[in-house]
C-alpha cells in the first residue's frame, strides 16, 4: 500500500490559453478543464519519477474569476478611479491602462493555487505604475448586499487560481468618493 498520497493541481497551458481567449471574447464557448485521465496522459513523466511509496493524484485546477460579468455575483465589482489633475491621459486611456495593469497583476506565472487576493496589493501595483495619472483607486462590489470593503480580501480554494474578468466597463472614473458611489451604508441612503 502507498504511504504517501500526493494531490497535484495542474492548469495546462492549453486550458489556460483557451480560457484567456474566452475571457477576451475571442470565443463564446467556455473551455472545460482537462480530466484526470487527460492529465495522467499529458504528465506521465511526473508519475514515472515518483517514489515507489508515493501515489500521485492529478487534479485539474480551476479559475476563480473576479470583477466582470462572468464572475459569481459576490465577486463582481467596479474599480473607481480618481484621475490626477496633472494627468495627460484621457478617461478612456486611464480605463485601458488600469485594465492592462489588473491583467498584468494577475499573471498566472506569479499566482499560486489557494493564494489570497488583497486589494491593497493591487491598488499599490496600479498606483506605482500610474503615479502621475491617478490620485486614488478603490474596489466597490456590485452586489447590492455587499458594501465597500467587502472584497478587500478574497480567498481561493486549494484548487483555484484567481483571474480577472475585467474590461473598461468595469472601471469608472469619478471626481471624488461619496457615500453613494462607494455604496457605504446604502440601506440608509435615499
Beta strands, then each sheet from edge to edge (+ up, - down):
strand 1: 4-10
strand 2: 54-60
strand 3: 62-67
strand 4: 77-83
strand 5: 117-118
strand 6: 134-141
strand 7: 153-154
strand 8: 160-165
strand 9: 171-173
sheet 1: 1+ 2+
sheet 2: 3+ 8+
sheet 3: 6+ 4- 9-
sheet 4: 5+ 7-
end
